Amino acid sequence: MKKLLFFALMIAIIYFTIPKNFGSTTQADAEYQIIPDEAIRLRILANSDEKQDQQIKRLVRDEVNKKISNWVEDISDIDEARKLIQHNIPEIESVVEKTLQKANADNRYTVEYGKNVVFPTKMYGSYVYPAGEYEAVLITLGKGKGANWWCVLFPPLCFLDFSNGTSVAEASVDEPKEEEEVEVKFFLFEWIEKLFA
């Protein structure tokens, strides 16, 4: 009888402690989760993870994003956005070059546009953006060995900083940590067991 009462009490506790909206998506999540199938991204790879290289990446990001955002601001057709961006690749290169010169940085860079730019898996909040090849403008600064920044140029979603998410690829290359054995105890369960012992 004591065991039956104990299990009934445990089920009641579990039932009342699980949030009612468990597994549902909040409105805030919905605002940044969706990237349309037809989208053009911008990805910028820094030379390295050194502080100065990351700062230069952000300067390039700000200038390029400002330029392209103005171009696509009033465009609703992806084909029109593609043509505009492809036609203006030399202008993007000019913006990158001027930004690097202004920062007294290494002038080596590449600007590419294509439908097969590789992106790693990225977690942003509770949503996972899968790895894959996407249509994008890819700017590689120097060796391109540093952390990247990316956003969606068209439709204009660069106000959402997807780069603040956790890169699954980055997480997997961390040094393995020794796992400590952890014993988890629940005060309530122990108290109930003592009560019926």
C-alpha positions in Angstrom: 0.0 0.0 0.0 2.8 2.4 0.9 4.5 1.8 -2.5 1.2 2.4 -4.4 0.7 5.6 -2.5 4.3 6.6 -3.2 4.0 6.1 -7.0 0.6 7.9 -7.1 2.2 10.9 -5.3 5.2 10.8 -7.8 2.9 10.8 -10.8 1.0 13.7 -9.4 4.2 15.7 -8.7 5.5 15.1 -12.2 2.2 16.0 -13.8 1.9 19.3 -12.0 5.6 20.3 -12.5 5.7 19.9 -16.3 5.0 23.3 -18.0 1.7 23.3 -19.9 3.4 24.8 -23.0 6.1 22.2 -23.0 7.4 21.7 -26.6 5.5 24.7 -28.0 7.2 27.5 -29.9 7.0 31.0 -28.6 6.3 34.0 -30.8 9.8 35.2 -30.3 11.2 31.9 -31.6 8.9 32.1 -34.6 10.3 35.5 -35.5 13.8 34.3 -36.1 13.4 30.6 -37.0 12.1 30.9 -40.5 14.5 31.4 -43.4 12.6 31.1 -46.7 13.6 28.4 -49.2 14.5 31.1 -51.7 16.9 33.3 -49.7 20.3 34.9 -50.4 22.7 34.8 -47.4 25.9 36.7 -46.6 28.7 34.9 -45.0 32.0 36.5 -43.9 35.0 34.5 -42.8 37.6 36.3 -40.6 41.3 35.8 -41.2 41.6 34.2 -37.7 40.1 34.3 -34.3 42.5 37.0 -33.1 40.7 40.0 -31.6 42.0 42.3 -34.4 40.9 40.0 -37.2 37.5 39.6 -35.6 37.1 43.4 -35.4 38.1 43.8 -39.0 35.4 41.2 -39.9 32.8 43.3 -38.1 33.9 46.4 -39.9 33.6 44.7 -43.3 30.2 43.2 -42.2 28.8 46.6 -41.3 29.9 48.3 -44.5 28.9 45.4 -46.9 25.6 44.9 -45.1 24.7 48.6 -45.2 25.4 48.7 -49.0 23.5 45.5 -49.9 20.6 46.2 -47.6 20.1 49.5 -49.4 20.0 47.7 -52.8 17.5 45.1 -51.8 15.4 47.1 -49.5 12.5 47.7 -52.0 12.9 44.4 -53.9 10.3 41.6 -53.5 11.4 39.3 -56.3 14.4 37.0 -55.7 15.4 36.9 -59.4 15.7 40.7 -59.4 17.7 40.5 -56.1 20.0 37.9 -57.7 20.7 40.0 -60.8 21.3 43.1 -58.7 23.8 41.3 -56.4 25.6 39.5 -59.2 25.9 42.7 -61.2 27.3 44.6 -58.2 30.0 42.1 -57.0 32.7 44.5 -58.2 31.0 47.2 -55.9 31.1 44.7 -53.0 34.8 44.1 -53.6 35.4 47.8 -53.6 33.6 48.2 -50.3 35.7 45.4 -48.8 39.0 46.8 -50.2 38.3 50.3 -48.9 37.3 49.0 -45.5 40.5 46.9 -45.2 42.6 49.9 -46.3 40.9 52.2 -43.8 41.7 49.6 -41.0 45.3 49.2 -42.2 44.6 45.5 -42.6 45.9 42.8 -44.8 44.4 43.5 -48.3 43.9 39.8 -49.3 40.3 38.9 -49.7 37.9 37.1 -52.0 34.2 37.8 -52.8 32.2 35.0 -54.3 28.5 34.6 -55.2 26.9 31.3 -55.8 24.3 28.7 -54.9 26.8 26.3 -53.3 28.4 28.2 -50.4 29.0 25.8 -47.5 27.5 26.7 -44.1 28.0 24.7 -40.9 25.2 23.6 -38.7 24.3 26.4 -36.3 22.1 26.6 -33.3 20.3 29.8 -32.6 18.1 29.8 -29.5 16.2 26.5 -29.7 16.3 26.3 -33.5 18.9 24.5 -35.5 19.9 25.8 -38.9 21.2 22.7 -40.8 24.6 22.5 -42.5 24.5 22.6 -46.2 25.1 24.5 -49.4 23.2 27.7 -49.7 22.9 30.6 -52.1 25.1 33.3 -50.7 27.7 36.0 -51.0 30.9 34.7 -49.4 33.6 37.1 -48.3 36.8 35.5 -47.2 39.3 37.7 -45.4 42.9 36.7 -45.5 43.2 32.9 -44.7 39.5 32.7 -43.7 40.4 30.6 -40.7 38.5 32.6 -38.1 34.9 32.5 -36.8 32.3 33.5 -39.4 29.4 35.9 -39.3 26.3 35.4 -41.4 22.8 36.7 -42.1 20.1 36.6 -44.7 20.4 39.4 -47.3 17.3 38.7 -49.2 14.6 38.8 -47.9 16.4 41.3 -45.6 16.9 39.6 -42.3 20.4 40.9 -41.4 18.9 42.6 -38.3 18.8 39.0 -36.9 22.3 38.2 -35.9 22.4 34.4 -36.5 26.1 34.4 -35.7 25.4 34.7 -32.0 24.2 31.1 -32.1 26.4 28.1 -31.3 28.2 26.5 -34.2 27.9 22.8 -33.8 31.1 22.3 -35.8 32.9 24.6 -33.4 31.5 22.8 -30.4 32.7 19.5 -31.7 36.4 20.5 -32.0 36.7 21.6 -28.3 39.1 19.6 -26.2 37.3 16.7 -24.6 36.8 17.3 -20.9 37.0 14.6 -18.3 33.6 13.7 -17.2 33.0 13.9 -13.5 30.6 11.4 -11.9 27.6 13.3 -10.7 25.0 11.9 -8.3 21.7 13.7 -8.6 19.4 13.6 -5.6 15.9 15.0 -5.2 15.2 16.2 -1.7 11.4 15.6 -2.1 11.9 12.0 -3.2 14.3 11.3 -0.4 11.9 12.8 2.1 9.0 10.7 0.8 11.1 7.5 0.9 12.0 8.3 4.5 8.4 9.0 5.4 7.3 5.6 4.1 10.3 3.6 5.3 
